[in-house]
Amino acid sequence: MFDTLKDLICRELGVEEDQITPETDFVTDLHCDSLELIELTNVVEEEFELDEIPEEELVLLKTVGDLFRYIEENVKES
């Protein structure tokens, strides 16, 4: 699941795979602006079949690891 997330981030943000670790900060390390983060979360929601990530949760997702943990906790079992 982390590899899928990493692929999505690389594709959506145009960054190299070796830039992505659980500790990678979206703003500091990947220089994302708020629009890019919203677009990324939309793609993540679709890919992992998540309900819309609430804004109060979204502001807490600072790193790739934060987003990955959110996905793990909220993905629907198939």
C-alpha positions as CSV (number, residue, x, y, z in Angstrom):
1,M,0.0,0.0,0.0
2,F,2.9,2.4,0.7
3,D,4.3,1.8,-2.7
4,T,1.0,2.7,-4.3
5,L,0.9,5.9,-2.3
6,K,4.5,6.7,-3.2
7,D,3.7,6.2,-6.9
8,L,0.7,8.5,-6.6
9,I,2.7,11.2,-5.0
10,C,5.4,11.0,-7.6
11,R,2.9,11.1,-10.4
12,E,0.8,13.9,-9.0
13,L,3.6,16.1,-7.6
14,G,6.3,15.4,-10.3
15,V,8.9,14.3,-7.7
16,E,11.4,11.4,-7.8
17,E,10.6,8.2,-5.9
18,D,13.8,8.5,-3.8
19,Q,12.4,11.8,-2.4
20,I,9.5,9.9,-0.7
21,T,9.9,8.4,2.7
22,P,7.5,8.3,5.6
23,E,9.3,11.3,7.1
24,T,9.0,13.4,3.9
25,D,7.1,16.6,4.7
26,F,4.8,17.8,1.9
27,V,5.5,21.5,2.4
28,T,9.1,21.6,3.5
29,D,10.5,18.7,1.5
30,L,8.2,18.6,-1.6
31,H,7.3,22.3,-1.7
32,C,3.6,21.6,-2.1
33,D,1.1,24.4,-1.9
34,S,-2.4,24.0,-0.6
35,L,-3.9,23.4,-4.1
36,E,-1.4,20.6,-4.8
37,L,-2.2,19.0,-1.5
38,I,-6.0,19.1,-2.2
39,E,-5.5,17.6,-5.6
40,L,-3.3,14.9,-4.2
41,T,-5.8,14.0,-1.5
42,N,-8.6,13.8,-4.1
43,V,-6.5,11.3,-6.0
44,V,-5.7,9.4,-2.8
45,E,-9.4,9.3,-1.8
46,E,-10.3,7.9,-5.2
47,E,-7.4,5.3,-5.4
48,F,-8.0,3.9,-1.9
49,E,-11.8,4.3,-2.0
50,L,-11.9,6.7,1.0
51,D,-14.6,9.0,2.0
52,E,-13.7,12.7,1.7
53,I,-10.9,13.5,4.2
54,P,-12.4,16.0,6.7
55,E,-10.7,19.4,6.8
56,E,-9.8,18.9,10.4
57,E,-7.9,15.7,9.6
58,L,-6.4,17.2,6.4
59,V,-4.5,19.9,8.3
60,L,-2.9,17.2,10.5
61,L,-1.4,15.3,7.5
62,K,2.0,16.9,7.3
63,T,4.1,14.0,6.2
64,V,3.8,11.1,3.8
65,G,3.7,8.9,6.9
66,D,0.8,10.8,8.3
67,L,-1.1,10.3,5.1
68,F,-0.2,6.7,5.0
69,R,-1.4,6.1,8.6
70,Y,-4.7,7.9,7.7
71,I,-5.2,5.6,4.7
72,E,-4.4,2.5,6.8
73,E,-6.9,3.5,9.5
74,N,-9.7,4.5,7.1
75,V,-9.5,2.2,4.1
76,K,-12.6,0.0,3.6
77,E,-12.0,-3.7,3.9
78,S,-12.8,-5.6,0.7
